[in-house]
Each structure stands twice: as structure tokens, then as C-alpha cells.
Amino acid sequence: MEITWYGHSCFRITERGRVTIVTDPFMSTIGLETPRLKGDIVTISHDSPGHNYAEAVKGAQHV
């Protein structure tokens, strides 16, 4: 398992060859550059620009 932190509360959790989960993708309006992300599942902790930018995650099939 690999866990990568992208800033604020955004993480990518990957199990090689299985599934990729992205937590709390953020908009650049919070003062950080929005990372380029790919994932299968996106989790959003609450409705705020720092936590809910699911559109930033390419390939996500579940939000």
C-alpha cells in the first residue's frame, strides 16, 4: 500500500494493481495548486472548496 499526501487534506491511497482512492481533492482557490490525480474512488469529507473538487480526479467511477 502506498499513501501520498498532496497538501491540505488530500491523499492518494493506492494498492498496486488493485484500487486507487483519492480523499478530499481541492480547488486552487485555497492557495495550493490543484494536483493532477487519477483514481477509482473519491471521498469527500464535507462540502467546501478545500475538500470537494471531485472533477480534479480523472477516471473516478465512484464518489
mmCIF file of the N, C-alpha and C atoms, coordinates in Angstrom:
data_MODEL
# 
_entry.id   MODEL 
# 
loop_
_atom_site.group_PDB 
_atom_site.id 
_atom_site.type_symbol 
_atom_site.label_atom_id 
_atom_site.label_alt_id 
_atom_site.label_comp_id 
_atom_site.label_asym_id 
_atom_site.label_entity_id 
_atom_site.label_seq_id 
_atom_site.pdbx_PDB_ins_code 
_atom_site.Cartn_x 
_atom_site.Cartn_y 
_atom_site.Cartn_z 
_atom_site.occupancy 
_atom_site.B_iso_or_equiv 
_atom_site.pdbx_formal_charge 
_atom_site.auth_seq_id 
_atom_site.auth_comp_id 
_atom_site.auth_asym_id 
_atom_site.auth_atom_id 
_atom_site.pdbx_PDB_model_num 
ATOM 1   N N  . MET A 1 1  ? 0.844   -1.164 0.000   1.00 0.00 ? 1  MET A N  1 
ATOM 2   C CA . MET A 1 1  ? 0.000   0.000  0.000   1.00 0.00 ? 1  MET A CA 1 
ATOM 3   C C  . MET A 1 1  ? 0.895   1.234  0.000   1.00 0.00 ? 1  MET A C  1 
ATOM 4   N N  . GLU A 1 2  ? 0.489   2.235  -0.797  1.00 0.00 ? 2  GLU A N  1 
ATOM 5   C CA . GLU A 1 2  ? 1.230   3.493  -0.872  1.00 0.00 ? 2  GLU A CA 1 
ATOM 6   C C  . GLU A 1 2  ? 0.278   4.642  -0.566  1.00 0.00 ? 2  GLU A C  1 
ATOM 7   N N  . ILE A 1 3  ? 0.685   5.541  0.326   1.00 0.00 ? 3  ILE A N  1 
ATOM 8   C CA . ILE A 1 3  ? -0.113  6.709  0.682   1.00 0.00 ? 3  ILE A CA 1 
ATOM 9   C C  . ILE A 1 3  ? 0.695   7.951  0.334   1.00 0.00 ? 3  ILE A C  1 
ATOM 10  N N  . THR A 1 4  ? 0.104   8.843  -0.475  1.00 0.00 ? 4  THR A N  1 
ATOM 11  C CA . THR A 1 4  ? 0.768   10.071 -0.905  1.00 0.00 ? 4  THR A CA 1 
ATOM 12  C C  . THR A 1 4  ? -0.064  11.265 -0.473  1.00 0.00 ? 4  THR A C  1 
ATOM 13  N N  . TRP A 1 5  ? 0.587   12.242 0.162   1.00 0.00 ? 5  TRP A N  1 
ATOM 14  C CA . TRP A 1 5  ? -0.091  13.464 0.588   1.00 0.00 ? 5  TRP A CA 1 
ATOM 15  C C  . TRP A 1 5  ? 0.135   14.552 -0.452  1.00 0.00 ? 5  TRP A C  1 
ATOM 16  N N  . TYR A 1 6  ? -0.938  15.233 -0.880  1.00 0.00 ? 6  TYR A N  1 
ATOM 17  C CA . TYR A 1 6  ? -0.859  16.284 -1.888  1.00 0.00 ? 6  TYR A CA 1 
ATOM 18  C C  . TYR A 1 6  ? -1.058  17.677 -1.316  1.00 0.00 ? 6  TYR A C  1 
ATOM 19  N N  . GLY A 1 7  ? -1.203  17.786 -0.035  1.00 0.00 ? 7  GLY A N  1 
ATOM 20  C CA . GLY A 1 7  ? -1.426  19.075 0.608   1.00 0.00 ? 7  GLY A CA 1 
ATOM 21  C C  . GLY A 1 7  ? -2.835  19.163 1.150   1.00 0.00 ? 7  GLY A C  1 
ATOM 22  N N  . HIS A 1 8  ? -3.005  20.097 2.105   1.00 0.00 ? 8  HIS A N  1 
ATOM 23  C CA . HIS A 1 8  ? -4.286  20.315 2.769   1.00 0.00 ? 8  HIS A CA 1 
ATOM 24  C C  . HIS A 1 8  ? -4.749  18.972 3.349   1.00 0.00 ? 8  HIS A C  1 
ATOM 25  N N  . SER A 1 9  ? -5.856  18.428 2.894   1.00 0.00 ? 9  SER A N  1 
ATOM 26  C CA . SER A 1 9  ? -6.302  17.122 3.403   1.00 0.00 ? 9  SER A CA 1 
ATOM 27  C C  . SER A 1 9  ? -6.456  16.103 2.274   1.00 0.00 ? 9  SER A C  1 
ATOM 28  N N  . CYS A 1 10 ? -5.733  16.317 1.187   1.00 0.00 ? 10 CYS A N  1 
ATOM 29  C CA . CYS A 1 10 ? -5.822  15.450 0.006   1.00 0.00 ? 10 CYS A CA 1 
ATOM 30  C C  . CYS A 1 10 ? -4.734  14.369 0.042   1.00 0.00 ? 10 CYS A C  1 
ATOM 31  N N  . PHE A 1 11 ? -5.175  13.125 -0.022  1.00 0.00 ? 11 PHE A N  1 
ATOM 32  C CA . PHE A 1 11 ? -4.277  11.974 -0.061  1.00 0.00 ? 11 PHE A CA 1 
ATOM 33  C C  . PHE A 1 11 ? -4.682  11.054 -1.209  1.00 0.00 ? 11 PHE A C  1 
ATOM 34  N N  . ARG A 1 12 ? -3.701  10.307 -1.718  1.00 0.00 ? 12 ARG A N  1 
ATOM 35  C CA . ARG A 1 12 ? -3.979  9.214  -2.657  1.00 0.00 ? 12 ARG A CA 1 
ATOM 36  C C  . ARG A 1 12 ? -3.530  7.940  -1.965  1.00 0.00 ? 12 ARG A C  1 
ATOM 37  N N  . ILE A 1 13 ? -4.416  6.975  -1.912  1.00 0.00 ? 13 ILE A N  1 
ATOM 38  C CA . ILE A 1 13 ? -4.124  5.684  -1.292  1.00 0.00 ? 13 ILE A CA 1 
ATOM 39  C C  . ILE A 1 13 ? -4.210  4.641  -2.399  1.00 0.00 ? 13 ILE A C  1 
ATOM 40  N N  . THR A 1 14 ? -3.106  3.955  -2.644  1.00 0.00 ? 14 THR A N  1 
ATOM 41  C CA . THR A 1 14 ? -3.029  3.022  -3.763  1.00 0.00 ? 14 THR A CA 1 
ATOM 42  C C  . THR A 1 14 ? -2.597  1.643  -3.287  1.00 0.00 ? 14 THR A C  1 
ATOM 43  N N  . GLU A 1 15 ? -3.289  0.646  -3.772  1.00 0.00 ? 15 GLU A N  1 
ATOM 44  C CA . GLU A 1 15 ? -2.864  -0.739 -3.604  1.00 0.00 ? 15 GLU A CA 1 
ATOM 45  C C  . GLU A 1 15 ? -2.474  -1.202 -5.000  1.00 0.00 ? 15 GLU A C  1 
ATOM 46  N N  . ARG A 1 16 ? -1.206  -1.483 -5.203  1.00 0.00 ? 16 ARG A N  1 
ATOM 47  C CA . ARG A 1 16 ? -0.690  -1.801 -6.535  1.00 0.00 ? 16 ARG A CA 1 
ATOM 48  C C  . ARG A 1 16 ? -1.554  -2.790 -7.301  1.00 0.00 ? 16 ARG A C  1 
ATOM 49  N N  . GLY A 1 17 ? -1.957  -2.382 -8.498  1.00 0.00 ? 17 GLY A N  1 
ATOM 50  C CA . GLY A 1 17 ? -2.727  -3.260 -9.360  1.00 0.00 ? 17 GLY A CA 1 
ATOM 51  C C  . GLY A 1 17 ? -4.169  -3.466 -8.942  1.00 0.00 ? 17 GLY A C  1 
ATOM 52  N N  . ARG A 1 18 ? -4.616  -2.782 -7.913  1.00 0.00 ? 18 ARG A N  1 
ATOM 53  C CA . ARG A 1 18 ? -5.975  -3.007 -7.426  1.00 0.00 ? 18 ARG A CA 1 
ATOM 54  C C  . ARG A 1 18 ? -6.825  -1.752 -7.521  1.00 0.00 ? 18 ARG A C  1 
ATOM 55  N N  . VAL A 1 19 ? -6.743  -0.877 -6.545  1.00 0.00 ? 19 VAL A N  1 
ATOM 56  C CA . VAL A 1 19 ? -7.636  0.275  -6.495  1.00 0.00 ? 19 VAL A CA 1 
ATOM 57  C C  . VAL A 1 19 ? -6.864  1.504  -6.009  1.00 0.00 ? 19 VAL A C  1 
ATOM 58  N N  . THR A 1 20 ? -7.313  2.681  -6.483  1.00 0.00 ? 20 THR A N  1 
ATOM 59  C CA . THR A 1 20 ? -6.744  3.947  -6.036  1.00 0.00 ? 20 THR A CA 1 
ATOM 60  C C  . THR A 1 20 ? -7.865  4.814  -5.489  1.00 0.00 ? 20 THR A C  1 
ATOM 61  N N  . ILE A 1 21 ? -7.674  5.294  -4.272  1.00 0.00 ? 21 ILE A N  1 
ATOM 62  C CA . ILE A 1 21 ? -8.653  6.149  -3.599  1.00 0.00 ? 21 ILE A CA 1 
ATOM 63  C C  . ILE A 1 21 ? -8.027  7.528  -3.419  1.00 0.00 ? 21 ILE A C  1 
ATOM 64  N N  . VAL A 1 22 ? -8.786  8.576  -3.731  1.00 0.00 ? 22 VAL A N  1 
ATOM 65  C CA . VAL A 1 22 ? -8.338  9.950  -3.500  1.00 0.00 ? 22 VAL A CA 1 
ATOM 66  C C  . VAL A 1 22 ? -9.279  10.578 -2.483  1.00 0.00 ? 22 VAL A C  1 
ATOM 67  N N  . THR A 1 23 ? -8.704  11.188 -1.444  1.00 0.00 ? 23 THR A N  1 
ATOM 68  C CA . THR A 1 23 ? -9.511  11.832 -0.411  1.00 0.00 ? 23 THR A CA 1 
ATOM 69  C C  . THR A 1 23 ? -9.429  13.350 -0.551  1.00 0.00 ? 23 THR A C  1 
ATOM 70  N N  . ASP A 1 24 ? -10.547 14.011 -0.411  1.00 0.00 ? 24 ASP A N  1 
ATOM 71  C CA . ASP A 1 24 ? -10.645 15.472 -0.341  1.00 0.00 ? 24 ASP A CA 1 
ATOM 72  C C  . ASP A 1 24 ? -9.822  16.241 -1.381  1.00 0.00 ? 24 ASP A C  1 
ATOM 73  N N  . PRO A 1 25 ? -10.060 16.008 -2.688  1.00 0.00 ? 25 PRO A N  1 
ATOM 74  C CA . PRO A 1 25 ? -9.365  16.817 -3.693  1.00 0.00 ? 25 PRO A CA 1 
ATOM 75  C C  . PRO A 1 25 ? -9.805  18.277 -3.573  1.00 0.00 ? 25 PRO A C  1 
ATOM 76  N N  . PHE A 1 26 ? -8.869  19.215 -3.766  1.00 0.00 ? 26 PHE A N  1 
ATOM 77  C CA . PHE A 1 26 ? -9.155  20.627 -3.521  1.00 0.00 ? 26 PHE A CA 1 
ATOM 78  C C  . PHE A 1 26 ? -9.006  21.491 -4.766  1.00 0.00 ? 26 PHE A C  1 
ATOM 79  N N  . MET A 1 27 ? -9.676  22.642 -4.738  1.00 0.00 ? 27 MET A N  1 
ATOM 80  C CA . MET A 1 27 ? -9.563  23.649 -5.792  1.00 0.00 ? 27 MET A CA 1 
ATOM 81  C C  . MET A 1 27 ? -8.361  24.543 -5.497  1.00 0.00 ? 27 MET A C  1 
ATOM 82  N N  . SER A 1 28 ? -7.791  25.140 -6.533  1.00 0.00 ? 28 SER A N  1 
ATOM 83  C CA . SER A 1 28 ? -6.638  26.024 -6.346  1.00 0.00 ? 28 SER A CA 1 
ATOM 84  C C  . SER A 1 28 ? -7.005  27.305 -5.597  1.00 0.00 ? 28 SER A C  1 
ATOM 85  N N  . THR A 1 29 ? -8.282  27.585 -5.443  1.00 0.00 ? 29 THR A N  1 
ATOM 86  C CA . THR A 1 29 ? -8.706  28.796 -4.733  1.00 0.00 ? 29 THR A CA 1 
ATOM 87  C C  . THR A 1 29 ? -8.304  28.777 -3.261  1.00 0.00 ? 29 THR A C  1 
ATOM 88  N N  . ILE A 1 30 ? -7.872  27.632 -2.744  1.00 0.00 ? 30 ILE A N  1 
ATOM 89  C CA . ILE A 1 30 ? -7.445  27.583 -1.338  1.00 0.00 ? 30 ILE A CA 1 
ATOM 90  C C  . ILE A 1 30 ? -5.991  28.018 -1.181  1.00 0.00 ? 30 ILE A C  1 
ATOM 91  N N  . GLY A 1 31 ? -5.308  28.293 -2.306  1.00 0.00 ? 31 GLY A N  1 
ATOM 92  C CA . GLY A 1 31 ? -3.931  28.768 -2.240  1.00 0.00 ? 31 GLY A CA 1 
ATOM 93  C C  . GLY A 1 31 ? -2.880  27.740 -2.600  1.00 0.00 ? 31 GLY A C  1 
ATOM 94  N N  . LEU A 1 32 ? -3.298  26.545 -2.967  1.00 0.00 ? 32 LEU A N  1 
ATOM 95  C CA . LEU A 1 32 ? -2.385  25.495 -3.425  1.00 0.00 ? 32 LEU A CA 1 
ATOM 96  C C  . LEU A 1 32 ? -2.747  25.134 -4.858  1.00 0.00 ? 32 LEU A C  1 
ATOM 97  N N  . GLU A 1 33 ? -1.758  24.698 -5.626  1.00 0.00 ? 33 GLU A N  1 
ATOM 98  C CA . GLU A 1 33 ? -2.032  24.251 -6.991  1.00 0.00 ? 33 GLU A CA 1 
ATOM 99  C C  . GLU A 1 33 ? -2.776  22.920 -6.942  1.00 0.00 ? 33 GLU A C  1 
ATOM 100 N N  . THR A 1 34 ? -3.854  22.820 -7.719  1.00 0.00 ? 34 THR A N  1 
ATOM 101 C CA . THR A 1 34 ? -4.624  21.579 -7.766  1.00 0.00 ? 34 THR A CA 1 
ATOM 102 C C  . THR A 1 34 ? -3.771  20.491 -8.419  1.00 0.00 ? 34 THR A C  1 
ATOM 103 N N  . PRO A 1 35 ? -3.530  19.376 -7.723  1.00 0.00 ? 35 PRO A N  1 
ATOM 104 C CA . PRO A 1 35 ? -2.701  18.313 -8.301  1.00 0.00 ? 35 PRO A CA 1 
ATOM 105 C C  . PRO A 1 35 ? -3.441  17.562 -9.408  1.00 0.00 ? 35 PRO A C  1 
ATOM 106 N N  . ARG A 1 36 ? -2.674  16.990 -10.329 1.00 0.00 ? 36 ARG A N  1 
ATOM 107 C CA . ARG A 1 36 ? -3.251  16.117 -11.357 1.00 0.00 ? 36 ARG A CA 1 
ATOM 108 C C  . ARG A 1 36 ? -3.368  14.735 -10.734 1.00 0.00 ? 36 ARG A C  1 
ATOM 109 N N  . LEU A 1 37 ? -4.590  14.243 -10.663 1.00 0.00 ? 37 LEU A N  1 
ATOM 110 C CA . LEU A 1 37 ? -4.839  12.987 -9.966  1.00 0.00 ? 37 LEU A CA 1 
ATOM 111 C C  . LEU A 1 37 ? -5.634  12.025 -10.826 1.00 0.00 ? 37 LEU A C  1 
ATOM 112 N N  . LYS A 1 38 ? -5.372  10.729 -10.650 1.00 0.00 ? 38 LYS A N  1 
ATOM 113 C CA . LYS A 1 38 ? -6.181  9.666  -11.237 1.00 0.00 ? 38 LYS A CA 1 
ATOM 114 C C  . LYS A 1 38 ? -6.604  8.771  -10.093 1.00 0.00 ? 38 LYS A C  1 
ATOM 115 N N  . GLY A 1 39 ? -7.813  8.266  -10.175 1.00 0.00 ? 39 GLY A N  1 
ATOM 116 C CA . GLY A 1 39 ? -8.271  7.382  -9.121  1.00 0.00 ? 39 GLY A CA 1 
ATOM 117 C C  . GLY A 1 39 ? -9.524  6.635  -9.513  1.00 0.00 ? 39 GLY A C  1 
ATOM 118 N N  . ASP A 1 40 ? -9.857  5.638  -8.740  1.00 0.00 ? 40 ASP A N  1 
ATOM 119 C CA . ASP A 1 40 ? -11.066 4.848  -8.957  1.00 0.00 ? 40 ASP A CA 1 
ATOM 120 C C  . ASP A 1 40 ? -12.206 5.334  -8.070  1.00 0.00 ? 40 ASP A C  1 
ATOM 121 N N  . ILE A 1 41 ? -11.849 5.768  -6.866  1.00 0.00 ? 41 ILE A N  1 
ATOM 122 C CA . ILE A 1 41 ? -12.832 6.190  -5.869  1.00 0.00 ? 41 ILE A CA 1 
ATOM 123 C C  . ILE A 1 41 ? -12.381 7.529  -5.297  1.00 0.00 ? 41 ILE A C  1 
ATOM 124 N N  . VAL A 1 42 ? -13.334 8.451  -5.106  1.00 0.00 ? 42 VAL A N  1 
ATOM 125 C CA . VAL A 1 42 ? -13.057 9.740  -4.475  1.00 0.00 ? 42 VAL A CA 1 
ATOM 126 C C  . VAL A 1 42 ? -13.911 9.843  -3.220  1.00 0.00 ? 42 VAL A C  1 
ATOM 127 N N  . THR A 1 43 ? -13.291 10.245 -2.113  1.00 0.00 ? 43 THR A N  1 
ATOM 128 C CA . THR A 1 43 ? -14.059 10.519 -0.899  1.00 0.00 ? 43 THR A CA 1 
ATOM 129 C C  . THR A 1 43 ? -14.006 12.017 -0.624  1.00 0.00 ? 43 THR A C  1 
ATOM 130 N N  . ILE A 1 44 ? -15.130 12.549 -0.163  1.00 0.00 ? 44 ILE A N  1 
ATOM 131 C CA . ILE A 1 44 ? -15.253 13.972 0.144   1.00 0.00 ? 44 ILE A CA 1 
ATOM 132 C C  . ILE A 1 44 ? -15.786 14.081 1.565   1.00 0.00 ? 44 ILE A C  1 
ATOM 133 N N  . SER A 1 45 ? -14.998 14.706 2.443   1.00 0.00 ? 45 SER A N  1 
ATOM 134 C CA . SER A 1 45 ? -15.390 14.759 3.854   1.00 0.00 ? 45 SER A CA 1 
ATOM 135 C C  . SER A 1 45 ? -16.507 15.759 4.112   1.00 0.00 ? 45 SER A C  1 
ATOM 136 N N  . HIS A 1 46 ? -16.510 16.877 3.370   1.00 0.00 ? 46 HIS A N  1 
ATOM 137 C CA . HIS A 1 46 ? -17.589 17.851 3.505   1.00 0.00 ? 46 HIS A CA 1 
ATOM 138 C C  . HIS A 1 46 ? -17.571 18.821 2.331   1.00 0.00 ? 46 HIS A C  1 
ATOM 139 N N  . ASP A 1 47 ? -18.652 19.571 2.180   1.00 0.00 ? 47 ASP A N  1 
ATOM 140 C CA . ASP A 1 47 ? -18.860 20.444 1.026   1.00 0.00 ? 47 ASP A CA 1 
ATOM 141 C C  . ASP A 1 47 ? -18.157 21.785 1.219   1.00 0.00 ? 47 ASP A C  1 
ATOM 142 N N  . SER A 1 48 ? -16.900 21.839 0.799   1.00 0.00 ? 48 SER A N  1 
ATOM 143 C CA . SER A 1 48 ? -16.072 23.035 0.908   1.00 0.00 ? 48 SER A CA 1 
ATOM 144 C C  . SER A 1 48 ? -15.035 22.965 -0.215  1.00 0.00 ? 48 SER A C  1 
ATOM 145 N N  . PRO A 1 49 ? -14.635 24.112 -0.810  1.00 0.00 ? 49 PRO A N  1 
ATOM 146 C CA . PRO A 1 49 ? -13.675 24.084 -1.919  1.00 0.00 ? 49 PRO A CA 1 
ATOM 147 C C  . PRO A 1 49 ? -12.351 23.391 -1.586  1.00 0.00 ? 49 PRO A C  1 
ATOM 148 N N  . GLY A 1 50 ? -12.020 23.294 -0.326  1.00 0.00 ? 50 GLY A N  1 
ATOM 149 C CA . GLY A 1 50 ? -10.788 22.618 0.064   1.00 0.00 ? 50 GLY A CA 1 
ATOM 150 C C  . GLY A 1 50 ? -10.926 21.119 0.197   1.00 0.00 ? 50 GLY A C  1 
ATOM 151 N N  . HIS A 1 51 ? -12.131 20.608 -0.076  1.00 0.00 ? 51 HIS A N  1 
ATOM 152 C CA . HIS A 1 51 ? -12.376 19.183 0.165   1.00 0.00 ? 51 HIS A CA 1 
ATOM 153 C C  . HIS A 1 51 ? -13.264 18.499 -0.875  1.00 0.00 ? 51 HIS A C  1 
ATOM 154 N N  . ASN A 1 52 ? -13.837 19.240 -1.834  1.00 0.00 ? 52 ASN A N  1 
ATOM 155 C CA . ASN A 1 52 ? -14.887 18.634 -2.660  1.00 0.00 ? 52 ASN A CA 1 
ATOM 156 C C  . ASN A 1 52 ? -14.697 18.758 -4.170  1.00 0.00 ? 52 ASN A C  1 
ATOM 157 N N  . TYR A 1 53 ? -13.499 18.905 -4.654  1.00 0.00 ? 53 TYR A N  1 
ATOM 158 C CA . TYR A 1 53 ? -13.283 19.103 -6.091  1.00 0.00 ? 53 TYR A CA 1 
ATOM 159 C C  . TYR A 1 53 ? -13.080 17.755 -6.798  1.00 0.00 ? 53 TYR A C  1 
ATOM 160 N N  . ALA A 1 54 ? -14.130 16.955 -6.825  1.00 0.00 ? 54 ALA A N  1 
ATOM 161 C CA . ALA A 1 54 ? -14.068 15.610 -7.417  1.00 0.00 ? 54 ALA A CA 1 
ATOM 162 C C  . ALA A 1 54 ? -13.712 15.650 -8.898  1.00 0.00 ? 54 ALA A C  1 
ATOM 163 N N  . GLU A 1 55 ? -14.052 16.745 -9.580  1.00 0.00 ? 55 GLU A N  1 
ATOM 164 C CA . GLU A 1 55 ? -13.754 16.871 -11.012 1.00 0.00 ? 55 GLU A CA 1 
ATOM 165 C C  . GLU A 1 55 ? -12.252 16.853 -11.295 1.00 0.00 ? 55 GLU A C  1 
ATOM 166 N N  . ALA A 1 56 ? -11.437 17.104 -10.294 1.00 0.00 ? 56 ALA A N  1 
ATOM 167 C CA . ALA A 1 56 ? -9.981  17.099 -10.469 1.00 0.00 ? 56 ALA A CA 1 
ATOM 168 C C  . ALA A 1 56 ? -9.418  15.688 -10.598 1.00 0.00 ? 56 ALA A C  1 
ATOM 169 N N  . VAL A 1 57 ? -10.214 14.676 -10.270 1.00 0.00 ? 57 VAL A N  1 
ATOM 170 C CA . VAL A 1 57 ? -9.735  13.292 -10.275 1.00 0.00 ? 57 VAL A CA 1 
ATOM 171 C C  . VAL A 1 57 ? -10.213 12.602 -11.550 1.00 0.00 ? 57 VAL A C  1 
ATOM 172 N N  . LYS A 1 58 ? -9.278  12.293 -12.423 1.00 0.00 ? 58 LYS A N  1 
ATOM 173 C CA . LYS A 1 58 ? -9.603  11.636 -13.689 1.00 0.00 ? 58 LYS A CA 1 
ATOM 174 C C  . LYS A 1 58 ? -9.843  10.145 -13.463 1.00 0.00 ? 58 LYS A C  1 
ATOM 175 N N  . GLY A 1 59 ? -10.822 9.606  -14.162 1.00 0.00 ? 59 GLY A N  1 
ATOM 176 C CA . GLY A 1 59 ? -11.080 8.174  -14.122 1.00 0.00 ? 59 GLY A CA 1 
ATOM 177 C C  . GLY A 1 59 ? -11.905 7.691  -12.948 1.00 0.00 ? 59 GLY A C  1 
ATOM 178 N N  . ALA A 1 60 ? -12.294 8.589  -12.068 1.00 0.00 ? 60 ALA A N  1 
ATOM 179 C CA . ALA A 1 60 ? -13.048 8.166  -10.880 1.00 0.00 ? 60 ALA A CA 1 
ATOM 180 C C  . ALA A 1 60 ? -14.423 7.644  -11.271 1.00 0.00 ? 60 ALA A C  1 
ATOM 181 N N  . GLN A 1 61 ? -14.744 6.453  -10.803 1.00 0.00 ? 61 GLN A N  1 
ATOM 182 C CA . GLN A 1 61 ? -16.033 5.840  -11.101 1.00 0.00 ? 61 GLN A CA 1 
ATOM 183 C C  . GLN A 1 61 ? -17.004 5.968  -9.942  1.00 0.00 ? 61 GLN A C  1 
ATOM 184 N N  . HIS A 1 62 ? -16.487 6.249  -8.748  1.00 0.00 ? 62 HIS A N  1 
ATOM 185 C CA . HIS A 1 62 ? -17.332 6.344  -7.555  1.00 0.00 ? 62 HIS A CA 1 
ATOM 186 C C  . HIS A 1 62 ? -16.929 7.567  -6.742  1.00 0.00 ? 62 HIS A C  1 
ATOM 187 N N  . VAL A 1 63 ? -17.916 8.338  -6.313  1.00 0.00 ? 63 VAL A N  1 
ATOM 188 C CA . VAL A 1 63 ? -17.670 9.499  -5.448  1.00 0.00 ? 63 VAL A CA 1 
ATOM 189 C C  . VAL A 1 63 ? -18.500 9.320  -4.205  1.00 0.00 ? 63 VAL A C  1 
# 
